[in-house]
Amino acid sequence: MHEIDLRSDTVTLPTAEMRKAISEADLGDDVFSEDPTVIKLEAEAADLTGKETALLVPSGTMANLVSVLSHCARGQELILGDKAHTFLYEAGGISAFGGVHSRQLPNKDDGTIDIDLIRASIRGADDHFPETGLISLENTHNMCYGAPLSKAYVDEVAELAHGKNVSIHIDGARIFNASVVLETAVNELVENADSVSFCMSKGLSAPVGSLVCGSEDFIHKARRLRKGLGGGMRQAGIIAAAGLEALNGMVDRLKEDHTNAGKLAEGISEIPGLSIIMDNVHTNIVYFELDNDSINGSELVISMAERGVRFFDVSTGRFRMVTHFGITSEDIDQTLSHLKNVAAS
Ligand SMILES: *Cc1c(COP(=O)(O)O)cnc(C)c1O
């Protein structure tokens, strides 16, 4: 049976070019800063994001963790959205390992947080308060329909933050999806952010690895934290070689994933019993819901899996499908045809 795995873009497998690059990579000990392939990847990441320097880490979770801990002292507060990945899905690491207090403000459907609410929530030097050290935004926003944040919005939050001596971090796990759909270079999108993290192992299809980018000072702290967390990797050029292929060969094709997501969403909108808000389809992440309880949500997921189509129900009656390098236009046709049959049965 042909498997159509729409659970996440993390399921993407490395390309033939990546496997070849891995086998031919120049290697050294990266904890001694001697791996030429890692050095090359970090330089390229810094260049793409317009930051002074960059650091390779094993995962997006560690990228956000070392970023937050580099910006914030223990007891300081991080302002972030209530649907932020860092709040929901990173095992509480910022609090467990960094003693950082989190302040969640409501995310709107477009991934933004109301700017007046951010302004009102920044806390200063009153002995009663945790002092705000950092604001984190997510671009694209995973739980908010894969929505891209515009440069204008990020700039506005950055200006507000910097006016109050607060730093701003971008969780850019899917920043390249944002860049492609907004037709705005990544360095533009994060121009006024103090730091940005991005993943190579999602839509860009590399097997492992994320990058953190920022100033020399910031990356120096992040590198030390990476070591402390056990994320210092020796011949990490094995990972970086695939990452270089990802950055050079896999960015432009993300628009195919967006086209497939649009086609998937259109198709879902025509299936009786399912509902989808087309205005909330932006990049490669599609959320849809049951219209009413005539269909059982968990049975829908199981029946589809029996037909080879895998995806998650994110809450009762609500589902997420993610398009990626492993999903073709024909896979979308097949998914829709199964979905129509299963929803009608
Ligand atoms: C996937 C993801 C991460 C974490 O990445 P891992 O590599 O899975 O740890 C962080 N932020 C966002 C928005 C993500 O989607």
The ligand as an SDF file (V2000), in Angstrom:
LIG
                    3D

 15 15  0  0  0  0  0  0  0  0999 V2000
    8.9700   21.6100   15.2050 C   0  0  0  0  0  0  0  0  0  0  0  0
    8.9960   22.9270   15.8580 C   0  0  0  0  0  0  0  0  0  0  0  0
    9.9680   23.2310   16.8130 C   0  0  0  0  0  0  0  0  0  0  0  0
   10.9000   22.1990   17.4150 C   0  0  0  0  0  0  0  0  0  0  0  0
   11.6180   21.4460   16.5730 O   0  0  0  0  0  0  0  0  0  0  0  0
   12.1860   19.9790   16.9590 P   0  0  0  0  0  0  0  0  0  0  0  0
   13.3020   19.8480   16.0160 O   0  0  0  0  0  0  0  0  0  0  0  0
   11.0520   19.0350   16.7240 O   0  0  0  0  0  0  0  0  0  0  0  0
   12.6120   20.0070   18.3770 O   0  0  0  0  0  0  0  0  0  0  0  0
    9.9900   24.5070   17.3090 C   0  0  0  0  0  0  0  0  0  0  0  0
    9.1090   25.4260   16.9160 N   0  0  0  0  0  0  0  0  0  0  0  0
    8.1520   25.1690   16.0000 C   0  0  0  0  0  0  0  0  0  0  0  0
    7.2170   26.2430   15.6000 C   0  0  0  0  0  0  0  0  0  0  0  0
    8.0510   23.9050   15.4540 C   0  0  0  0  0  0  0  0  0  0  0  0
    7.0800   23.6400   14.5690 O   0  0  0  0  0  0  0  0  0  0  0  0
  1  2  1  0
  2  3  1  0
  2 14  2  0
  3  4  1  0
  3 10  2  0
  4  5  1  0
  5  6  1  0
  6  7  2  0
  6  8  1  0
  6  9  1  0
 10 11  1  0
 11 12  2  0
 12 13  1  0
 12 14  1  0
 14 15  1  0
M  END
$$$$
